[in-house]
Each structure stands twice: as structure tokens, then as C-alpha cells.
Amino acid sequence: MTLANTGRPAESGEAATGGVPPEAGTVPRRRPSIGAGAAVGTILAVATAGAVWLTLPHGDPHPGHGTAARPTVPVGYAVTGSGTARITYTRPDGTSRSLSVRLPWQQTAELAAKGPASVAVVLGPEGGHATCALTLHGTAVQHATAYGAYGRATCTSAAPAP
């Protein structure tokens, strides 16, 4: 090792502190190696880049199936008749909803053009009759009628086209 600004080798008891010997009982200060600092900096940079990469959205592995707005289809559900009935229909998120209602009943929704639309009716123990109807884009696509005690009818369409 050479002394700073002198170009001559350091002698024992003399630190690389500009030629001034260290005080007794103290440890001479050493400059950290540039290589060690670079290695620590590189490790921190790689760790930070990895954390950022993990939090960023990546390309969709199925192009065309991303989070972009999907086309929707106007769907109309109707159940005519009298009395009460249990109705199950497809909601906009693709799940089904069941409810007991007094007839007549109707509902409209905007469904994603990816799965079938359906409406089903089940009459109560008092029977009667009820007719379900399903429309897509305002055009009737199916209707069915339930008769008698616990009579059932279901109207279903294939996946509606946008």
C-alpha cells in the first residue's frame, strides 16, 4: 500500500492517512473497496428491479381476453301469469339469482356475450300457469309455459352474439 499524495510505500506504524501516524490504541481507517460497494449496489438494484417487475401488470397470455370492455347484449326476461312463483335468471356477471315474486315480473340486463342467458319459473303449491319469455336485442328468442302445482318452465338461449 502507498501513502496518499506521496507515492512512497507506507512503513509500519504509519497508515495511509497522508503520512501522519495513527494515535496509539486506534485502528487506522480504511477506505472501503470499490468492488464491494459495486457488488452491494448491484444486489440492491437487482432486488429493486425484481420487486418492481412483480408488481407491474404483464402481457395477457390470452390476447383478446384481457380486462378491456367486452361486448354486451341487451337481454329481457319476462314471466306472465298470476299468483306467486320462484324465478331464477342470469345476472350481468354471469351468475344466477333466484327470488320469489308476485306475477307478472320482468327484468332487463346487459349480459356479456360469452355465456347463455336463461330465465326459469317454478309455480307454488297452489299451481296455476305462468309463461316465461326471453328476448335478445329486443327480439323474442324463446318462451315456455308452466302448468299446475309446482309446474316448471325454462327459457334459455345460446351465448348471445354482440
C-alpha positions in Angstrom: 0.0 0.0 0.0 1.2 3.5 -0.7 0.7 6.7 1.2 -1.8 9.2 -0.2 -0.3 12.0 -2.2 3.3 10.8 -1.6 3.8 7.9 -3.9 6.0 6.2 -1.3 5.3 2.9 0.4 3.8 3.1 3.9 6.1 1.9 6.7 4.9 0.0 9.8 3.0 2.2 12.3 2.2 4.5 9.5 -1.3 4.5 7.9 -2.3 5.7 4.5 -3.5 8.9 6.1 -1.2 11.4 4.5 1.9 10.4 6.4 0.5 11.0 9.9 1.0 8.0 12.2 -2.2 6.8 14.0 -2.7 7.5 17.6 -1.9 4.7 20.0 -4.9 2.3 20.5 -6.8 3.4 17.5 -7.4 1.4 14.3 -6.5 3.1 11.2 -9.5 3.9 8.9 -9.5 2.1 5.6 -11.4 3.1 2.6 -14.0 0.5 1.5 -13.1 -1.4 -1.6 -14.8 -0.1 -4.7 -15.5 -3.7 -5.7 -17.5 -4.4 -2.5 -19.6 -1.2 -2.9 -20.3 -2.1 -6.6 -21.4 -5.6 -5.6 -23.8 -4.2 -2.9 -25.2 -1.7 -5.3 -25.7 -4.3 -8.0 -27.6 -6.6 -5.5 -29.8 -3.7 -4.4 -30.5 -2.7 -8.0 -31.5 -6.3 -8.9 -33.7 -6.7 -5.9 -35.5 -3.5 -6.6 -36.0 -4.3 -10.2 -37.4 -7.7 -9.3 -39.8 -6.2 -6.8 -41.0 -3.6 -9.4 -41.3 -6.4 -12.1 -43.5 -8.5 -9.7 -45.9 -5.6 -9.1 -46.3 -4.5 -12.7 -49.0 -6.0 -15.0 -47.6 -8.3 -17.6 -48.9 -9.1 -21.1 -52.1 -11.1 -21.2 -51.3 -14.8 -22.0 -54.6 -15.0 -23.9 -54.8 -12.0 -26.2 -58.4 -10.8 -26.7 -59.4 -12.0 -23.2 -57.9 -9.1 -21.2 -59.6 -6.6 -19.0 -60.8 -4.5 -21.9 -64.6 -3.9 -22.1 -66.3 -6.9 -23.5 -69.3 -6.5 -25.8 -72.7 -6.8 -24.1 -76.1 -7.8 -25.3 -79.4 -6.4 -24.1 -81.5 -9.2 -22.6 -85.1 -9.1 -21.5 -86.7 -11.6 -19.1 -90.5 -11.7 -18.5 -92.8 -14.1 -16.6 -96.5 -13.6 -17.1 -99.3 -15.2 -15.2 -100.9 -14.7 -11.8 -100.1 -15.6 -8.2 -96.5 -16.1 -6.9 -93.6 -18.0 -8.4 -89.9 -18.7 -7.8 -87.9 -17.2 -10.7 -84.2 -17.8 -11.4 -82.4 -15.7 -14.1 -78.9 -14.9 -15.3 -77.4 -11.7 -13.9 -75.0 -9.4 -15.8 -71.9 -11.0 -14.1 -73.0 -14.5 -15.4 -74.3 -15.8 -12.0 -77.8 -16.8 -11.3 -80.3 -15.0 -9.0 -83.4 -16.7 -7.5 -86.3 -14.8 -6.0 -89.9 -15.3 -5.1 -92.2 -12.7 -6.8 -95.8 -11.9 -7.5 -96.5 -12.2 -11.2 -96.3 -10.6 -13.7 -92.5 -10.0 -13.4 -89.9 -8.6 -15.8 -86.2 -7.6 -15.8 -83.7 -6.3 -18.3 -79.9 -6.6 -18.2 -76.8 -6.1 -20.3 -75.1 -9.5 -20.4 -71.5 -10.2 -21.6 -71.6 -12.0 -24.9 -69.9 -15.1 -23.5 -72.5 -17.4 -21.8 -76.1 -18.4 -22.1 -79.0 -16.3 -20.9 -81.8 -18.0 -19.1 -84.9 -17.5 -17.0 -86.8 -20.3 -15.2 -90.1 -20.2 -13.3 -91.4 -22.7 -10.7 -95.0 -22.3 -9.6 -96.0 -22.8 -6.0 -98.3 -25.4 -4.4 -101.4 -23.5 -5.5 -100.5 -24.2 -9.2 -101.8 -22.1 -12.0 -99.9 -21.2 -15.1 -97.0 -18.9 -15.9 -95.2 -18.2 -19.2 -91.5 -17.2 -19.3 -90.1 -15.3 -22.3 -86.6 -14.4 -23.2 -85.5 -11.6 -25.6 -82.1 -10.7 -27.1 -81.7 -7.3 -28.8 -85.4 -6.8 -28.3 -86.3 -9.9 -30.3 -88.1 -12.9 -28.7 -86.0 -16.0 -28.8 -87.9 -18.4 -26.6 -91.0 -18.8 -24.4 -92.3 -21.7 -22.4 -95.3 -22.2 -20.1 -95.6 -23.9 -16.7 -98.9 -25.5 -15.5 -100.2 -26.9 -12.2 -98.8 -27.3 -8.7 -95.0 -26.8 -8.8 -95.1 -26.5 -12.6 -91.8 -25.6 -14.2 -90.7 -23.8 -17.4 -87.3 -22.6 -18.6 -86.3 -20.3 -21.4 -82.6 -20.4 -22.4 -80.6 -19.0 -25.3 -77.1 -19.9 -26.5 -74.4 -17.4 -25.8 -75.8 -14.2 -27.2 -74.0 -12.6 -30.1 -73.0 -8.9 -29.7 
